[in-house]
């Protein structure tokens, strides 16, 4: 990592400008990123119909496979024409029964790409799932079934009997399937509809599995003899729920039973006199470990709590589907689809319930202006090849993940919308041992309302990955990256992690090898933590190395801006406003005796604990890079500082830099936490002091900045006003470039000042921090079909 040293100091700060402080740092990620857009030499047309055509505009093919085969025939007969082939998908619903597979033989070239171009993102829908006839719905009128409904739902809920082949999509026991109606993903009936109820008394903690011995097995259980923990709820449980469980025996508890960073979904074993017993053991048990926030739970798959439009329930005993229709439901035209519940990726083969589109070793293929919906395990997979692109598409209503890019080079996702999925996408590639970059990317995407909590809504894995100009909002999960030499820039994050603790919108950690990950020029705002363990913007956790946080803007970003406690990390040139802490770190081993004790502690792996567990750093490093691979080429050539940090002190903030930062209304610029990383340690109020930081680093307190330096607080416009002179060495942040940008794949943009002003007003009186159930539950977005 090259750097330029500027002689002199400002306000006591040594000024060192690293390579990633210069705008041109991203040029190698952008160079040759996209294949050129060509004027096609041949055009085929496709439109769903009952009659196969010849691919002309007048008689289009009726299946994607026919167009693919026509491209293959051209290649075999004449070779691809100059400009390649464009397959124009005319308006329609492309219902797939089998995965649409593209292989190496279906590839284009730089001069002759293959483009599957939709007529419009709202007009071309590629989907799977099982469609039900909404005309079969009738109002619930049978007196016995009416009694099972909440009084407010009686007369409003519809029901239908479903066939055996549909019933298998609702297997129950935690795998309830999903329903999509008119493009909206519906909500399985639950109590409450948004947010959580609260545990009142923990009557039994229940058996745990976290610290089982080598030959120790979990506690036994059965449906006849449930052995899990027992609790009651602060909010009164309806007698209808207890009666329903006696009949169905199939409900789950979701929520935070122990740690507020550990979301759980546990089967219910019994409900008696409003006491809820879990079926079996849990990882940590049910425990009131966190003083500042109660344990939060909800019940899922509860017919007696089907109480608003868009909720549904499947009675597997009677094979009967119940639904409270959404507004604008039309029995003549509405489309109801069952998706994904029984799809098993191991044996689903090439069923579209497994993957909609599978690109295997292809190159120079683009999918553009399409909607992919109602997918099972995955909507689109790109495995290997180069210059494959998913562009200007919408990916929604998926049982699992949206898109997976797996290896190859210059494969990417750009200009897309991702929502109502478990997770949005993963991007991986490159060779870790050889330090070969893949330059796969995800740019200019809008990701929101995904279901996964914690890390992994977006996963980045590998060497040389680019993640830029994306907007993420309104969900409880975000970015997890296990990368080397990644660049994460110009992204915006807001209203994320509102139900969790100990969470970050971009997280890496516990790895010593993750060198030179740069997180710069991002805007993180309105992370309104519920209370409990802190929510921060960015973190390199558990002693991880190599993260560079530069030029970011943090406004009300949870507890603070950045966290790290390992070597070779930096937090520079950032602006942090209206938070408790700017930089959070831990009191670490810095004396010779402390360092020796930490090395000694590693001997427990392979002796008391299995090799490969978190914290077994040398073993994990050796497994990835080879025996002392960090001291050999190419690692020692590119990252000599890694070997130096390991030899010096890998257990502290060795060679770290925190300097050239601004703050406004930050209570504690540096927080040096004195406790350990356990639940009890996080509750520890002991703090360290400046002298607890290693002398090999540069740690300088930030300068105060007034909000008058910025263009507009109500519009969240944090550009410097003309005439403002920053401190010497501080480089102005290109704030105007943050967020979505207009290009060929995203021709229309939301107005940033408009939506940011709405966010500012919405959360103006919501201070965050201390737990308030009504305030926290108000942060949950209203389902789109109810707006």
VEXMARSE-737954 format. One line per 8 residues: number of its first residue (from 0); for each residue x negated, y, z negated of C-alpha. Coordinates in steps of 0.05 Angstrom, whole numbers. Each point is the difference from the previous one (the first is absolute). Layout:
VEXMARSE-737954
NUM) X Y Z  ...
//
This chain:
VEXMARSE-737954
0) 0 0 0  -36 61 25  6 64 -39  -23 72 6  -28 32 -62  14 74 -8  -51 33 -45  24 41 -58
8) 59 -7 -46  67 33 -12  29 5 -70  -51 -51 -23  19 -49 55  -51 -35 44  28 2 71  -9 -61 43
16) 41 -6 63  10 -73 19  10 -24 71  75 -8 -11  7 74 -16  -8 17 74  61 -3 47  -38 -41 52
24) -7 -58 -49  62 -32 30  -25 2 72  -24 -72 1  69 -23 -23  35 41 54  -49 -15 56  32 -48 50
32) 56 -12 -50  56 -6 51  1 -32 68  16 52 54  73 9 21  5 -19 73  52 9 55  24 -72 9
40) -11 -35 66  59 -46 -11  64 7 -41  47 -55 -24  66 11 -34  33 -40 -55  69 4 -31  38 -51 -42
48) 55 -33 40  28 -68 19  -29 -1 70  -74 -3 17  -23 52 51  -63 11 40  -30 56 -43  23 58 43
56) 39 60 -27  63 -27 33  -9 -72 -24  -44 1 -62  -28 -61 -35  44 -19 -59  -55 -26 -45  -69 26 -21
64) -29 -68 18  20 9 73  -37 66 4  -62 -31 -34  1 -57 49  6 48 59  -62 37 -24  -37 -67 -4
72) 20 -16 71  -26 67 26  -66 -11 -35  -8 -70 28  22 19 70  -29 69 14  -32 25 -64  28 59 -39
80) 12 63 41  -35 65 -15  36 33 -58  24 -68 -25  71 -22 -12  56 34 -39  57 -42 -26  58 48 -12
88) 49 -24 -52  68 29 15  50 15 -55  25 -61 -37  -8 -48 -58  -55 -50 16  21 -57 -47  -58 -49 -4
96) 10 -73 -16  -74 -17 7  -62 42 -13  -20 41 60  -72 -24 9  -53 37 40  -68 -33 9  -67 16 30
104) 26 -14 71  52 55 -10  -53 54 -11  -12 62 40  -64 39 11  -23 71 -10  19 17 72  62 -44 0
112) 34 -3 -68  66 -36 -15  52 45 -32  67 -23 -28  37 66 0  68 8 -33  51 46 29  5 33 -68
120) -14 -18 -73  75 5 -16  21 -38 62  -46 -61 3  5 -47 -60  -41 -64 -4  29 -43 -55  11 -68 -30
128) 45 -27 -55  69 -33 1  59 44 19  66 -8 -37  68 19 27  24 59 -42  70 -14 26  0 -60 -47
136) -1 45 -62  63 4 -41  15 37 -64  -10 -39 -63  71 -18 -22  -5 -67 -34  16 15 -74  -57 -43 -27
144) -52 34 44  29 69 -13  -12 -12 -75  -74 -10 14  -6 71 28  -11 63 -40  66 38 -5  -27 58 42
152) -16 -49 57  67 -34 4  35 15 65  -64 25 32  -41 -63 8  5 -45 61  -16 -74 3  -12 -54 53
160) -14 -75 -1  -65 -16 36  -22 -62 37  -54 -48 -25  -52 25 49  9 71 -28  2 -21 -73  -71 -26 4
168) -23 72 9  25 13 -71  -36 -55 -39  4 35 -67  -45 -11 -60  -36 65 16  0 -6 75  67 32 16
176) -10 21 72  16 69 27  55 35 38  -6 55 53  62 38 22  -1 49 58  -75 10 -8  2 9 -76
184) -30 -49 -49  52 -13 -55  -12 -9 -74  13 -65 -37  47 13 -58  -38 19 -63  6 34 -67  -14 59 2
192) 3 21 73  -63 43 -5  -52 0 -53  2 -43 -62  34 -15 -65  -41 -8 -63  -17 -56 -48  28 15 -69
200) -29 -57 -42  -50 -53 19  28 -61 -36  -53 -49 27  -63 19 37  0 -66 37  -57 -45 24  -57 32 40
208) -50 -24 52  -52 56 1  -51 -34 -46  13 -75 9  -60 -44 -13  -33 -41 56  46 -61 -10  59 35 -33
216) 66 -1 37  58 50 -3  57 -14 -48  52 -48 30  70 24 19  62 -21 37  67 32 18  31 -42 -54
224) -54 21 -50  -26 70 17  -60 19 -43  -16 71 21  1 64 -41  65 31 -26  22 72 -3  62 43 -1
232) 11 67 36  12 69 -26  55 9 52  61 -45 -13  3 -62 44  68 -13 30  35 -64 -23  13 -13 74
240) -75 -10 10  -5 -53 -54  61 -36 29  -30 3 69  -66 -30 -22  36 -59 -32  31 -13 68  -58 16 47
248) -63 -12 -41  -38 43 50  -23 69 -21  -67 33 -9  -31 53 -44  -43 51 35  -42 53 -32  -57 15 -48
256) 3 -50 -58  -71 13 -26  -45 48 39  29 58 39  -47 -17 58  23 -72 5  67 -7 36  33 -67 -13
264) 57 -41 29  20 -56 -48  57 -50 2  53 4 -54  10 -63 -41  59 18 -43  45 58 -21  35 -7 -67
272) 33 54 -42  -35 51 45  -69 -28 -15  -39 -16 63  -49 -59 -1  -50 -10 56  -4 -68 31  -75 -10 -10
280) -67 28 -20  -27 66 26  -71 24 11  -2 47 -60  64 -14 -38  52 53 -19  -35 51 -43  8 73 -20
288) -73 15 14  7 72 22  24 49 -53  19 56 48  49 -37 45  51 -56 -13  0 -66 37  45 8 61
296) 43 -54 33  56 -11 48  43 -60 19  1 -21 73  50 -43 39  60 19 -43  69 -1 32  30 34 -61
304) -45 61 14  18 7 74  25 70 -9  -20 47 57  1 1 76  -57 -40 31  -6 -52 -56  12 -73 15
312) -1 -69 -33  -1 -71 25  35 -54 -40  -40 -62 18  48 -47 -36  58 21 44  -42 24 60  36 66 -3
320) -30 68 17  26 63 -36  -13 70 26  21 71 -17  -4 31 70  -42 62 12  31 64 27  15 -2 74
328) 8 -75 -2  42 -22 60  27 -72 2  3 3 76  -71 26 14  -44 -6 -62  -57 -50 3  -18 -41 -62
336) -65 -41 1  -28 -50 -50  -76 0 0  -58 -38 -25  22 -35 -64  -20 -70 19  -58 15 47  -63 -38 -21
344) -62 25 36  -33 -68 -5  54 -39 37  41 52 36  -44 -8 62  16 50 54  69 17 -27  14 75 4
352) 19 -5 -74  -75 -9 -11  -29 52 49  36 42 52  -60 16 44  -66 -37 -4  -60 27 39  -56 -52 -1
360) -68 23 26  31 50 48  -31 65 23  27 65 29  73 -15 -17  45 55 -28  70 -4 -29  32 69 0
368) 67 33 -17  34 -62 -29  34 -18 -65  -19 -65 -33  50 -21 -52  30 -59 -39  -66 -37 -1  -19 -57 -47
376) -72 -8 -21  -28 51 50  24 45 56  -64 6 41  -68 -34 -5  -62 22 38  -54 -53 -9  -67 16 32
384) -12 32 67  -10 74 11  39 63 17  67 -29 -19  48 54 -24  67 5 -35  22 71 14  60 44 -11
392) 40 -58 -28  46 -10 -59  -9 -61 -44  56 -11 -51  43 -49 -38  -51 -55 -9  -1 -57 -50  -75 6 -7
400) -52 42 38  7 45 60  -66 -5 39  -65 -37 -10  -63 17 38  -50 -56 -10  -70 11 27  -22 21 69
408) -21 71 16  36 66 13  68 -31 -15  49 48 -32  67 25 -23  18 72 15  61 46 0  45 -53 -33
416) 53 0 -54  -1 -55 -54  56 -8 -50  44 -51 -36  -54 -53 1  -35 -37 -55  -66 29 25  -15 43 60
424) -64 -26 32  -70 -26 -9  -61 19 41  -63 -43 -3  -62 -14 40  -75 5 5  -56 -45 -27  -20 13 -71
432) -67 -36 -1  -22 30 66  31 68 -14  34 0 68  55 52 4  68 -16 31  28 71 5  70 -27 -7
440) 47 55 -23  68 24 -24  15 73 16  58 48 1  50 -48 -32  57 15 -48  8 -53 -55  55 3 -51
448) 52 -41 -39  -41 -65 -1  15 -48 -56  -67 -26 -24  -22 29 -66  -72 16 -15  -54 -11 51  9 -30 69
456) 55 38 36  -59 15 45  -62 -43 -1  -67 18 31  -54 -53 2  -67 -2 35  -53 46 29  11 65 37
464) 75 11 -7  34 66 12  64 23 -36  21 71 16  58 49 8  50 -47 -34  55 22 -47  22 -46 -57
472) 58 17 -46  58 -25 -41  -24 -68 -23  -39 -34 -55  -57 -29 39  -54 28 45  -70 -14 27  -47 -55 -23
480) -67 -3 36  -58 -49 -4  -45 32 51  -69 23 17  -10 65 38  74 17 6  26 71 12  66 20 -32
488) 16 72 19  56 50 14  54 -42 -35  56 25 -43  29 -38 -60  59 20 -44  53 -28 -46  -37 -66 -7
496) -8 -41 -63  59 31 -36  17 -65 -37  -71 -26 -12  -61 12 -43  -74 -10 10  11 12 75  -33 38 57
504) 23 18 70  -67 -24 29  -34 -53 -41  -64 -41 3  -40 -31 -55  -40 -54 -36  -47 -7 60  -72 20 3
512) -8 -6 76  52 50 24  -49 52 23  16 67 32  76 1 -1  17 73 12  67 28 -23  2 72 23
520) 49 55 19  62 -34 -29  59 34 -34  29 -36 -61  58 32 -35  59 -14 -46  -23 -66 -29  47 4 -59
528) -21 -57 -44  55 -30 -45  -45 2 -62  -44 -54 -28  -65 -16 35  -25 56 45  14 8 74  -57 32 39
536) -10 16 74  -64 -39 17  -40 -51 -39  -59 -46 5  18 -48 -55  -38 -46 -46  -70 25 16  8 1 75
544) -53 36 41  -5 43 62  63 44 2  -8 72 23  60 46 -16  -10 65 36  42 61 19  67 -27 -25
552) 57 42 -28  37 -26 -62  62 35 -24  39 -33 -57  -34 -66 18  20 -39 -61  -51 2 -56  -54 27 47
560) -42 -3 62  -53 -54 0  -28 -57 -42  -65 -39 2  -48 -29 -51  -49 -36 45  -62 21 39  -7 38 66
568) 68 32 -4  14 74 9  56 51 -10  -19 64 36  31 62 32  71 -18 -24  56 44 -26  40 -28 -59
576) 62 37 -25  51 -9 -55  -24 -66 -28  -28 -23 -66  -68 -23 26  -42 14 61  -48 -59 -6  11 -61 -44
584) -58 -46 -18  -19 -49 -54  -54 0 -53  -50 -50 31  -65 -34 -16  -58 49 9  -52 -20 -52  -49 -57 12
592) 33 -40 -55  70 11 29  -22 -18 71  -34 -63 -25  63 -20 -37  41 9 63  -47 -45 40  4 -51 -55
600) 76 2 1  0 -22 73  -26 -68 -23  71 -17 -24  20 -13 72  -11 -73 17  -4 -14 -74  61 27 -35
608) 37 26 61  2 -27 71  -46 31 52  33 50 45  45 34 -51  2 76 -1  -65 26 -30  -43 -58 25
616) -36 52 42  -66 -34 20  35 -65 17  51 36 43  -53 43 33  -42 -61 16  61 -37 28  14 58 48
624) -70 22 20  -43 -61 -13  -56 -10 -50  -22 71 -18  30 22 67  2 72 -26  -76 -1 1  -5 -25 72
632) 17 28 69  47 28 21  24 19 -71  -66 26 -26  -8 42 63  68 33 -2  13 1 -75  -65 -1 -38
640) 34 37 -57  41 -63 -16  -62 -40 -18  -27 60 -37  64 7 -41  1 -74 -18  -73 3 -22  11 64 -39
648) 68 -8 -34  61 -28 36  44 8 -62  7 76 -3  9 62 44  -71 -8 25  -18 50 56  71 27 -3
656) 18 71 19  57 43 -26  -9 72 21  24 58 43  72 -9 -22  57 49 -14  56 -9 -52  64 37 -19
664) 39 -16 -64  -40 -63 -14  -2 -14 -74  -63 -43 0  -47 4 61  -40 -62 -20  32 -55 -42  -50 -51 -25
672) 42 -56 -26  -27 -35 -61  42 -64 2  -7 -60 45  45 -21 57  47 -45 -40  70 22 -17  -22 15 -71
680) -61 36 27  42 45 44  40 20 -61  -65 18 -36  -7 75 -9  -76 -2 -10  -36 44 50  -72 5 20
688) -44 62 10  -43 29 54  -61 -34 -28  33 -67 14  -10 10 75  -65 -25 31  -55 50 14  -9 -27 71
696) 66 33 21  22 71 12  62 18 -41  20 73 1  65 29 -27  47 31 52  16 73 12  69 30 -13
704) 41 23 60  62 44 0  61 -21 40  -3 68 33  -58 -27 41  48 -43 41  49 18 55  65 -25 -34
712) 13 -43 -61  76 -10 13  -17 -26 69  -58 -41 -28  -46 36 49  -69 -4 -32  -39 33 55  -45 55 -27
720) 27 70 13  -40 42 48  -53 37 -38  -8 -51 -56  -73 -16 -12  -12 -69 -31  -57 -15 -46  -68 -10 34
728) -5 -70 28  75 -13 1  24 -15 70  71 21 19  47 -59 7  34 -7 68  68 -4 -34  40 17 63
736) -22 -65 31  26 -45 -56  61 -43 16  33 -21 64  -23 31 65  32 9 68  -27 -43 56  23 -44 57
744) 26 -53 -48  33 48 -49  27 58 42  46 26 -55  -22 19 -70  37 17 -64  -15 71 -21  -50 -6 -57
752) 20 64 -35  73 -22 1  -7 -69 -30  -54 20 -48  43 57 -25  56 -50 -13  -47 -45 -39  -24 60 -41
760) 72 20 -17  23 -71 -15  -54 -12 -52  -8 71 -25  31 -16 -69  -25 -72 -3  -62 4 -42  -17 -74 -1
768) -44 -31 -53  47 -14 -57  52 -55 13  70 24 13  45 -54 32  47 48 34  -57 41 28  -38 -61 25
776) 61 -32 32  15 65 37  -66 -8 37  26 -61 37  21 18 71  73 -11 15  9 -55 52  4 30 70
784) 70 -28 12  26 40 -60  -30 67 19
//
